[in-house]
Amino acid sequence: MGMNETMKALADPVRRDILQMLRSGRKSAGEIGEKFNLTGATVSYHLAKLKSAELITEEKYKNYIYYSLNASVFEELLAWIYGLGGKKE
């Protein structure tokens, strides 16, 4: 996991909203796009950033691509954050 890339992906409010949306289960790009007043290209851009940061995974089924949260990256991120509160010298 690239920590910088992950933090940059999480910095955008639209991408955070997409992640919140995916908490309830996998969604297609069309389902995600319906929630936002954005072009399809813009939604694809945000999904690509999230995928590049490994925050989401994609699964192809028939003519659709479904996106899901990648919980392992969140676990790594939380472990890193908790590690910052460790021993003080």
N, C-alpha and C positions, 0 to 999 in steps of 0.2 A: 504494500500500500504506500502510495506517495502522499505523505502528510500534507504537503503544500497544496497538491491538487485536490485533496479531500476538503481541506479548509476553504479553498477558493470555491469549490462546488457548493459547499454549505453556506457560503456568504450571500448567495442570491436568494431573495425571498420567494421567487417563483419556484426555484428548485426545491426549497424547503417545503413549499406547499405541495409539490409533486410527491415528495417523500411522505408527507403526512397522508396524502391520498392513497399511496400504496400500502399503508399500514393495514388497510382493510382487505388487502389481497391484490392479486395481479390485475393489471389493466392494460388495454391496448393503447396505442398512441392516440387513436381517435377518441377513446373514452377520456383520456387525460386532457386532450385538446378541447373537449366540450366544456370543461370547467373554466377555461381561461379565454380571455378575449385576445388571443394571439393567433398569428398565422400558423399553418402547419409546419412551415420551415422553422419558425421560432421555437415551437414545441420540440421539433426534432433536434434543434441545437441544444436545448436544455437537457433533453434525454441523453444526447451524446456526451455532454459534460458529466452528467451523473454516472453514465456507464464508464467513461474514461477514469473517473475517480473510484470506480468499482463499488459505488454505493447502490447500484441497481444491477440486475441481471436481465437478460432477455431470453425469451423462449419463442421459437417460431412454431406456429400451429396453423396449418393450412395457409390461408392468405394473410394471416395476421402475425404480428409480433407482440408478445405480451411482456410487460415489464414487472419486475418484483423487487422488493427490497433485498439487499445482500446483508444479512444480519451480522456476518462475521466481520465486516469492516467496521460496523458500529461497535462491536465488542472490542476490537483492537483500539479504536479511537478512545473508548471509555477507559480502557486499561492504561493508555498513555496519559489521559487527563488525570486519572486517579494517582498515577505515578508521580505527577507533579506535586502532589500534597504529601510526599513521603518524608523521610528523615531530613531534619534541618541540621546543618553543621554549625 
